[in-house]
Amino acid sequence: MRDLVIRRHVVRVGAIAVVLASFLACGERVKNPDNELPLGVVDIPRAGDVLKPGKTLVGGWALDDSGISEIRIYFDGHYKTSVRLNVPRPDVARQMPRYARRGDIHGWNVEVDFGMGPGPHAILVQAVDDSGATRDIGVVPVTVPQ
């Protein structure tokens, strides 16, 4: 047991209640333990691709039990852009019907100007579900020639 001070009142609580109160005090909402993490794949570019300066097409698909709210794109650890699902992918819906929501729109494509210099780089893609759960769905090593 431990003393927890809440607005000048001392309450004796167990360890679990202390952890819960800490999350609530920090403004965090209690996460749903039944929520599954999103899943997906980056189809383009492929690992090892040599990119040209200018805009690069980045695309793939993502699914989740509650739905996907956005796809986030990072370049060399820096956020670049977000995109919503915007491409029909009936192949994905057929293969994973449990997660198929709102028709066949499970794919995404976006053109991104990474402003990259020559050398090796990494594109990281995250899928975020409707509950805020986030999963990295791809890290793509790419190169820009000298």
N, C-alpha and C positions, 0 to 999 in steps of 0.2 A: 504494500500500500504506500501511497505517496500523497502529499498535500498538493493540490492544484488551486491556484489563486484565480478566481474568476470575478472580475469587477469588485474587488475588495472582499470577497467571500472565500473562505478556505473550505474546500470540499475534499474529503478523503475518497480517493478513487484507486482502482487497480491500474496496472500497466497498460492494458488495452484501451481503457478510457482516456489515459493520458495521451496516447498516440492519436486517438480520434480527436481529442480536443485540440491537439497541436495542429492537425490538418485543418480543422475548422477555423482556428484562430488565424491561420495564414491565408484564409480565403479559398483554400482548396476544397473542391467538392469531393465527396466520397465517390470513388470510381466503381463502376459496375463490374464485378468479377466474372460475370457471365458473358461480357462483351468480348468477341474474338477480334484479334488484330487483323488489319487488312492484309490482302495478299495481292501480288501482281508481278509483272515482268516488264523490263525495258527491252523493247524490240529493236529500237534504233536510237542512236548509233550502236554499233557492236563493239565489244572489247577489242582494242587494238586498231580501230579505225583511225585513219589519218584525216584530220579535219582541215578544211580550208577556212581562211579568215572570212568573217561575215556571219550571217545567220546559219544556225545548225538546226536541222529538224530533230527533235527528240520526241519519241513516242513509245507507246506500249499499252498495257491494260491493267486494270485493278478491280478487285471485288472485295466485298465485306458483307457480313451478316446484317449490318444495319444500314449499309449504303456508304458510298464514298463522297466526302464533301469537297476534297481538293487533292491535287497532286502538286508537290513542291519540288522545284528543281534547284540544285546547288551546283556550283562550279568551284573546284578547289577549296571547298569548305565555306563558300560564301553564297548566301541566298541570291537567286537570280529572278525567279518568277514562280507563279502558281497558275494552274489551269484546272478547269473542271473536266469531267468526262465529256467527250465531244465527238466520239467516233463509234459508229455501230460495229460491234464485234459479236455476231451471232455464233461464231465458232467457240468463243469463250463461254457464252450463255449455255450452249449445248453441252459443253464439257463439265460445267460446274453449275447445274441448275439450282442447287440449294442456295447459291449466292446471287443468282440472276434477279435483278430488280429493274423496274422501269424499262421494260423492253430489252433491246440489245445494245444500249449505249454503255459499254464497259471499257472502251478504248479512249485514248487521249493522244493528241499530237499538239506540239507547240514549236514554233520557230524561236530560237533564242540566240541573241548576239552575245556571246560570252566575253568578247573583248579580250581574246586570249593572245598571249605571246608565244613564240616558238618553244617547243619542248613537250614533256609529258604533262598530262593533266588528268583530273578525275571528275566525272559527272556523277552526282549522287541524286537519286530520286526517292522521294518519300510519298506514301499514300496515307491520307488522313481520313478516318471514318467519321460518320455523323455524330459520334460520341466524343470525338477528339483524340481517339487512340491513333498512334502514328507508328508506321513500320517503314524501314528502309527496304525498298523493293528492287533496288539495283544500284551498283557502283560500277561505272563503266570507265575503264582506263582508256584514254585517247591520246593522240599525239598531234601537234601542230608542227609542220616542217619549218626549217630555218628559212 
